[in-house]
Amino acid sequence: MTEIVVYRDGKIYCWEIVDFDGFKEKIDRGWGKISLPEGARVSMMCGNLDFIVDQVNGRVEEQEFVKEVEDEIRKFICFYWLQLSVDRLSS
């Protein structure tokens, strides 16, 4: 398991810095899994943890997750342009 970081400029950190298209490609290629099938073996680098998945209860599918990331990027962009407009009006 890992976290991703979405930056204000739309870049995404997911083991490396990528743009949104690069992020979608990673998800499409199976780099990031949002849900796991019953019985899947999971290995985690931190603490050399290794386990078998049981009773999976996923909240969201991969494409829904990609859409959530896209929505966050749009919020950042809208806020950035709004801030620029306010700054220009103030000067």
N, C-alpha and C positions, 0 to 999 in steps of 0.2 A: 504494500500500500504506500502511496505517496500523495503529496499534495501538489497542486499546480498553482502558479501565481500568474494572475492577469495584471499586466501593467497598463497604466493610463494611455500609453501610445498604441495599445492593441497587441503588443508582443505578449507571448505566453511562455512561462518557464515550466517545462515538463522534462526534466533531466538535461535540457538544453533550451536556448532561446529560439522560438519559432514564431512566425506570423500565424494568423488564423488559418490560412490554407494549409500550412505545415502541420498545425494541430489537428485539423480534420483528417489529413492524410495519416497521421499517427493513429488516430482512433480507427479509421477505416482498415488499417493494416493490422489491427489487433494489439497495438502497443499498450493501450490503456483499456482495461476492462472495468465496466461499471457493475456488471453482474457476472456471477460464476455458476457453472452447472454443479448440481449435487455431485459430490465425490471428487471434485477438482482438487489437485494438490497445489498448495500455495507455499511459496518460499519467500521469506523476507530477509533482506540483507542485514537489517539491524537485529543483533542478537542471534543470528543464525536460526531464526524461527522457521519451522516447517510444519504444516498441518494439512489435514484433509477437510474440505468444506462439507458442512452438514447443515441442513435447515436454512437454506438461502432465502432471504427476504429482501429483494432488491427494491429500491425506491424509484429508480429511473433507468430508462434504456439509454444506450450509447448516444443515439441521435438526439434524444431529449437533453442529454448532458451537453452535447455540442451546442445546442440551441441556447441553453442557459449561459454558457460561456460567451456566445455571440451577444446575447442580451446585455451582459455585464460590460463588454467592450463598447457597445453602443451607448450605454449610460455614461461611461468615461468620456467618450468623444463628445456627446452632447454637453456634458458639464464643462469640458475644456473649452468648447466654442462659446458657450454662454459666458464663461469667465473672461475670455478674450474680449467679447462684446462689451461687458461691463467695464473692463479696464480701459477700453478705447473711449467709452462715454465719459469716464471719470477724468481723462487727461485732456 
